[in-house]
Amino acid sequence: MTYQIADQPHDSALREYTVAPSAPLFAYMLCGAWLAWPWFAFNAFAMGSPTRRKELAVVAAGFVGTAVLAAIVIALVDRGLLPEGAPIRLAVLAVTAYKVVVSYYLHQLQSTTFEIYRYYGGPVRRSRFIVLAGYLLRGAVLGLVDSDLWVIVVSGAL
């Protein structure tokens, strides 16, 4: 039996595609959850993260939680319980805050493993083209479905 650090990444066939956890976090801010959260999940597998199951659970909770919160806001607006103007913007801001917390938590989960991964010479890929492509495709993704729920769930912080 060999000695292994608890946060030590496992070997992965996808390790050549590992990016710094700040890349998906940045993608959340510029592009939206549609790109960032699946990217966090992929990065967990690429890096061989020992916490990848937890990261996948957080991604799933992020999408489900956002959908539930957005559905509540939309239902309140449709029933007239949430007046027009500032209250609606504050309700959507609360949903956005939830999404920011999920994104930052995912970043924190991956950062510890990533630092160990990088320290021991794991390859790290640059991500600027993926973020740029996501930013250019953001409008198309938001317009895929004509639904307020869709836009709230897949959008980002901007």
RADACOR-V433796 format. One record per residue. N is the residue number from 1. RES is the residue in one small letter. D_LAST is the distance of its C-alpha to the last C-alpha in whole Angstrom. Layout:
# RADACOR-V433796
n:N res:RES d_last:D_LAST
n:N res:RES d_last:D_LAST
This chain:
# RADACOR-V433796
n:1 res:m d_last:49
n:2 res:t d_last:47
n:3 res:y d_last:45
n:4 res:q d_last:41
n:5 res:i d_last:38
n:6 res:a d_last:36
n:7 res:d d_last:33
n:8 res:q d_last:34
n:9 res:p d_last:33
n:10 res:h d_last:35
n:11 res:d d_last:36
n:12 res:s d_last:34
n:13 res:a d_last:34
n:14 res:l d_last:31
n:15 res:r d_last:31
n:16 res:e d_last:30
n:17 res:y d_last:27
n:18 res:t d_last:26
n:19 res:v d_last:22
n:20 res:a d_last:21
n:21 res:p d_last:19
n:22 res:s d_last:17
n:23 res:a d_last:16
n:24 res:p d_last:15
n:25 res:l d_last:13
n:26 res:f d_last:11
n:27 res:a d_last:11
n:28 res:y d_last:9
n:29 res:m d_last:6
n:30 res:l d_last:7
n:31 res:c d_last:8
n:32 res:g d_last:8
n:33 res:a d_last:11
n:34 res:w d_last:13
n:35 res:l d_last:14
n:36 res:a d_last:14
n:37 res:w d_last:16
n:38 res:p d_last:19
n:39 res:w d_last:18
n:40 res:f d_last:19
n:41 res:a d_last:22
n:42 res:f d_last:23
n:43 res:n d_last:23
n:44 res:a d_last:25
n:45 res:f d_last:28
n:46 res:a d_last:28
n:47 res:m d_last:28
n:48 res:g d_last:31
n:49 res:s d_last:29
n:50 res:p d_last:32
n:51 res:t d_last:29
n:52 res:r d_last:27
n:53 res:r d_last:29
n:54 res:k d_last:27
n:55 res:e d_last:24
n:56 res:l d_last:24
n:57 res:a d_last:25
n:58 res:v d_last:21
n:59 res:v d_last:20
n:60 res:a d_last:22
n:61 res:a d_last:21
n:62 res:g d_last:17
n:63 res:f d_last:18
n:64 res:v d_last:20
n:65 res:g d_last:19
n:66 res:t d_last:16
n:67 res:a d_last:18
n:68 res:v d_last:21
n:69 res:l d_last:18
n:70 res:a d_last:17
n:71 res:a d_last:20
n:72 res:i d_last:21
n:73 res:v d_last:19
n:74 res:i d_last:20
n:75 res:a d_last:23
n:76 res:l d_last:23
n:77 res:v d_last:22
n:78 res:d d_last:25
n:79 res:r d_last:27
n:80 res:g d_last:27
n:81 res:l d_last:26
n:82 res:l d_last:23
n:83 res:p d_last:23
n:84 res:e d_last:21
n:85 res:g d_last:19
n:86 res:a d_last:17
n:87 res:p d_last:19
n:88 res:i d_last:17
n:89 res:r d_last:13
n:90 res:l d_last:15
n:91 res:a d_last:16
n:92 res:v d_last:12
n:93 res:l d_last:11
n:94 res:a d_last:14
n:95 res:v d_last:13
n:96 res:t d_last:9
n:97 res:a d_last:12
n:98 res:y d_last:14
n:99 res:k d_last:12
n:100 res:v d_last:11
n:101 res:v d_last:15
n:102 res:v d_last:16
n:103 res:s d_last:14
n:104 res:y d_last:15
n:105 res:y d_last:19
n:106 res:l d_last:19
n:107 res:h d_last:18
n:108 res:q d_last:21
n:109 res:l d_last:23
n:110 res:q d_last:23
n:111 res:s d_last:23
n:112 res:t d_last:27
n:113 res:t d_last:28
n:114 res:f d_last:27
n:115 res:e d_last:28
n:116 res:i d_last:32
n:117 res:y d_last:31
n:118 res:r d_last:30
n:119 res:y d_last:33
n:120 res:y d_last:36
n:121 res:g d_last:35
n:122 res:g d_last:32
n:123 res:p d_last:31
n:124 res:v d_last:27
n:125 res:r d_last:25
n:126 res:r d_last:23
n:127 res:s d_last:20
n:128 res:r d_last:18
n:129 res:f d_last:19
n:130 res:i d_last:18
n:131 res:v d_last:14
n:132 res:l d_last:15
n:133 res:a d_last:16
n:134 res:g d_last:13
n:135 res:y d_last:11
n:136 res:l d_last:14
n:137 res:l d_last:14
n:138 res:r d_last:11
n:139 res:g d_last:12
n:140 res:a d_last:16
n:141 res:v d_last:15
n:142 res:l d_last:13
n:143 res:g d_last:16
n:144 res:l d_last:18
n:145 res:v d_last:19
n:146 res:d d_last:19
n:147 res:s d_last:18
n:148 res:d d_last:16
n:149 res:l d_last:17
n:150 res:w d_last:16
n:151 res:v d_last:12
n:152 res:i d_last:11
n:153 res:v d_last:13
n:154 res:v d_last:12
n:155 res:s d_last:8
n:156 res:g d_last:6
n:157 res:a d_last:4
n:158 res:l d_last:0
